[in-house]
Amino acid sequence: MRKYRNQIIGSLIFMLAVVVGVIVFFNARDLAKKLGEFPLWIFLPVIGLKFVNWVLRYCEWQYFLRVIGVKATLRGETRPATETQPATVKVQDSFILWLASLPLALSPGKAAEVIKALVFKNMTGVPATRTVPIIIAERLVDGLAVVLLVMVSGLIGGSELFESDAISQGYVQGLIVFAIVFMTLVIAVVQVRPLALTLIKWIAYLPFIGRFQQPLHVIYESSYEMARLRHIARTVGFGIGAYFCDCVGFYLMLLGLGETASTVLFVQAVFILGFSVVVSALSALPGGAGGRELTVGAMLSGIVAMEKSATGAAVLMIGIFQVWFGVMVGMVLALIFRKRLFPPSLEAEIQAYERHKEGQSPVLA
């Protein structure tokens, strides 16, 4: 557990350094003045929209749990499967776990998110190899949702976006095509069983990663069902709704910073925020820090023609509501419910997982 905690702390330090860089670049005094003029009431709908985002993304998680046979209950108890009953998770426990795991995404390569699967195993007895694919599926669905929003807003915005010197149409198209091709290949490989099973078989002969062949086979069997088009189509709807809420919140922030309400500005807000999510995901930096700030700053300045202090304020606020707010909520919930989420038995699960990664144990259960 300490290893993953240190990874998250390191990521938070990096993100804080990016925040300091933004403050220095945009001039702390000018930023303070601009933020002081911001209408505080706008934070209320922005926070409300963020909560709706979380609920919709949690619905993705709960949907995929149902796909692997875990039953949700409002009033029952969280318990392992029996000979006659499937594993059951109380909705409250599942939602607390989902929110408390938000800071785990900050770890390098999102490696710490495996703790989410291990905590769930500790709660319900469901093997981590069945829930790890859900974490992957969530990323895939969210990626598809954001790319679709960027494509639609790009088509609607047209000249309002690409006549600006701030962004090249070829660059945007290239990134979107790459993202679509990558996600399509992932779905295709999972769905073409002979190809997927052959690749997994070859892994057994590779150095260093060959020991993961057996757990990868178990993970694949779970992934195969989750990557079916009917499941992807249903959950992408949750993802589109979730990120559209963020786009509306971003639009409200721009209005609070002095921009004039218009359909054009709304389309620009959807495109800019969506494209920044794509860039930050591809950058693989902790919390997307750096890539998000550069993208949002450059586009607000070039496309929306915002003045420097307003651009800096927007960059700071979108970072707070896209990442920092969720991290703080997750950390608070993890602290409040630490006995429920992180009992002493969890440490044994993590150690077993680490031994398996090092090839000292046969199977990741």
ZIHU-V79276 format. One line per field, one symbol per residue. phi: phi as a letter, one per 20 degrees, with the letter a starting at -180 (. if undefined). psi: psi as a letter, one per 20 degrees, with the letter a starting at -180 (. if undefined). Layout:
phi=???
psi=???
This chain:
phi=.fgffffffffffffffffffffffemgffffffffefffffffffffffffgffffffggffffffeneeebedfdfbffdfdcffccfgfffffffffegfffffgmlfffffgffffffecnfgffeeggffffgffffffffffffffffffflffdeefffbefffffffffgfffffffgfffffeggffffffffgfeefmdgfegffffffffffgffefgfffffffffffffffffffffffffffeofefafffffffffffffffffffffmegmmfnfffffffffffeeemffgffffffffffffeecfffffffffffffdgffecfgffgfffffffffgenecfcee
psi=hhghghggghhhgghhhggggggggjohghgggghhipohhhhghggghhgggggghhhgghghhhhjjppqqhiaqpqrqahiqrqpppgggghgggghigihiiqpjkhiihhghhghghhiipqhihhghggghgggghgggggggggghggghdhigiiqiiqphhgghggggggggghgggggghhngggghgghghhhiqqgihijgghhgggghhhgghjqhhgggghhgggggghhghggggghghghjiqpprhghggggggggghhggghghhjqpjjpfgggggggghhgggilqrghhgggggghhhghhghghgggghghhggkhhhhmrhhhhhgghhghhghjjiqgpo.
